Amino acid sequence: EYGRELRTDIILVNPFTLAVEVRGADLREPDGSPFAGLDIARVNLSLASLAGKALVFDDITLTGLDVHLRRRSDGSLNIDDLLDTGADSETAPAGEPAAIPGLTIAELHLHASRIAITDEARETPFHTQYDDLSINVVDLSTVMEDGKPYEIDVFAESGGSLHWRGTVSLPAASSAGRLEVHDLSLVTFWRFAEPWLNFNLVSGALHLQGDYTLSWAEGFNYAVEGGGLSLDALDIQPRSPEAVPDTRVQLRQVALTGLSVDSESTAATVEAVVASGLDVAGWSEGEQFSLLQMFDLSGLPASEPAEPEPAEAGPETTWTARVGRIAVEDSRARWRSEYTDPPLLVVDPLRAEIRDLRWPLSGDSPLALDLAVNEETTLQVTGTLGLGSGAGRVDYQLDGLPLSWANPNLPEALNASITDGVLQVQGDVSLADFQPSSLRMDGAVTNFSGHLTDAEAEEALTRWDSVRWQQLNVDLVNRKVALAQLLINNYEGRIHIAKD
């Protein structure tokens, strides 16, 4: 029928217990190459099946399954010949759902030692495997209403694991349980998309867990409680370090905690999303940005948009959501550009957070930013912002900013450069519709000096010990500026008229 060879050590049939057992089975590809094998397959039909209309199995066991699923270079699957096309099968009349057959399995045990997957219909073939897949279900039934326990375990090629346990009732169309994924390597997923990506994923692991309930009796309803997800030890580098040098993104962990979702109440809550140990390096030259080059996704295969099916009119569903906190902690960045002198700015440490985010957008969200640049300049920002209205207030304090960093931005016609000077400012900004509406500032520029670019003598064009201002108020809406006091201390200026 299939042109395949099946080898077995032994096949046992017990007509008294209605049991069939196959040991040491090996099913070959049509060309004779290995396809699938198993240690033991056992089916034990219960005598209760003779008394009723439903099939009852005392035991279905399959152990030691080793199967290799392949997509060939021509796009065909190595199981195409085994799949039933359904051309000759009886189908239910249109509009009538097929009835679920009566079936009960007292004990179901499935174990696969290896499930290998290969895709050869790609420029770079892809291969992965899953080991020690284990499924155990007690009293799986399409007849009994009570939910029965099940347990599923599987291990990925890199050692990551999935553990899924709970209860399921097919007649009641419901399930409840807990899903846990530990240390699942993201490199496997990156390898699948590698031909279309411009970066290498050196490392990265996924962890997730949560308790859930599902119901598909009337529509599809679901809920998740105590959910969490984290990405650990991310290390992303350019595929071509020569083309995109000095660029990298590392992240010790980004963790989402306290996830709860309820489709019936259309509400979702997240306690916190925290990124820690972020380390970003990159540069800009003209219109080139190295991070954008590294994460360029233009190579992804394009898919033709599907024709949208007309949607049936129904009640509108409005979801509500709340995130307690989004934060970046213990992080740093290194950025090189032609707009500063020195070109390389090192931001370390870098901390930021925003709290109490809501959807639909409403209320005030406290925010904060704290950073240091090149161990000279510090910036602290605190305030609140209404993400729904765009109104808010931000207090800021900037200390120790060398003005000479801005020299590359001075026009060449000025023929001068800043050789010294430090800026410090503090104050607040009021926002309306996400735009600054007013600004208040106290500040000073100290120890300032500027020189002519081509001056033969090292003499300052201008200098001062300090220029301080107090209560500078800028009303951007009414275009008004008021300054309470300006203090200039020990100012010097020099004008030189040449012979010409």
Steps between C-alpha positions, in 0.01 A plus 500: 500500500774745597814341359662509845658218695396434862733295717405373845659278764167345590124561483287353779123459479302380803140430398394435860604842632442679167860626508747562217867574562774587251866501606804637321318652202691681226318671212714600204476769234404375150870521409592286802646778718394520870174682573348388830555239765363407841575264786148397604151581376217343701121529463275325752130515412271470802225237510270790592512598133289192420219618727453856374523724199819674614850365460679445831873432520663383821841605376666663199878520530766608254863523616833571337364679194774637277371684192656732244264745327641662188399759248688418183668752273198487265265597785343157546485326837634156572158407644292615203439140392377406848248783530139420418371753250143421598389475138323171560389563858141574595440856605225647709238709318592863459414708804481203737799455733637148517405319817782416743530121520467341843848416624659435839865418567570399858875551469681670214880500500699646211878536503720617216874470545557738209293703253731645236389773258690594184410763241700458179285739293716796606824650381647396836342173622358511853507217752389465860377226729296447816594226745316298762150616416272345762117517506301330777122528526261318734140433395508701179139491388254658260218370721586573866436860607750519788838644409777242509869558565767515234872570502733591210878535510739573215867599475650708219833432333677761716365354825205737545188334636122532488277369779123514452257347747133540580158357431292482184137412426407456135121476559507816711743661253719632779851469635700643790861461593847648518759547226871543574786552254855512638825604332374461142777619268399780263794413275289220346233749390769738374654219292165451330488865391878544458500532117280811521658673800795737518607403853628198689338389822793372703290403801158543652257291702123513559319424825125519548236365736137552588174342610223498243139404437346440157144451385386449141143385563342833402756710322859500621569630849829495685666632813859512625607557861845539651660516157860595445751515217869578484774518237844434645860545383417663167805573284434644152784585258517599131538216251770707332712678766707660223194671350343589836789530749481600866134402523345259745199452726531298819237452766533308822124465540167650407223364721123535485335409831150484644315441173125441521262491203126431492320491166154510660567821693732619216761611752875451518750594770878491517674581827836592348721484191862546605810494279826463692856487381429663162822584314463672161784604269459678167581802287365743245675642194299738283173321432634160609399354834672176589217361712253553215738321264542209740125459548413554134208266421464583134631154414200322648300315235197698390161338535206588283222656706201272538163617380313613811180312562195710583464507876166441662375794699513430871531678832813710529752374754701759689801369686642669808860456606738621766877473535626583847859579404735505201864549593857483372752427775876458531550580132746684280552621143794595278427720201739654247403786268642800318285738705711492819863547598606248625308292243435214744254559783470238771175508696555309823296451710165526326175464692145586389146409598137590448216380721127444488430470127136446406301415190286678398754770578408693813643630826848625583806281463804580717829484311870527580834502319848489651822479300865603485706569185877443479517518879469882471138586435194393699132540421205435728141530383182439702141587433158385391339470158138439408526269201135560417506879509867572434513729803770476763795651677863396498770615744858475376855558615803491271850534647851507357430515124820608316401750231801397290311180415287713264792629288424278198163673472640855477488649147834523319439869427527571871870406484502442875474215747406456863804400699348491847177550683255293702119528495270423789124562499199403706132574480178361366302470177120501477343299217171536316400260226849345525656838410694729738276789603726672750851466635666617819876487540784601729848437367857603440790471257828501690867526398412573138752583231494508122785534250533585133561186298804636308639730767878493525503590869315300762293796604132472582255682276274518804486350844330533838503340840123464515178609341203416721129554446214466745128452441505484123136448403404421141129502409497316166124535452494880537857547374625682807837482671583640843831487687528609864878533522812454284841499671824523299825458693848590369414527132774566241472562127766562237467656153800496264499710183755363253704711254257421222 
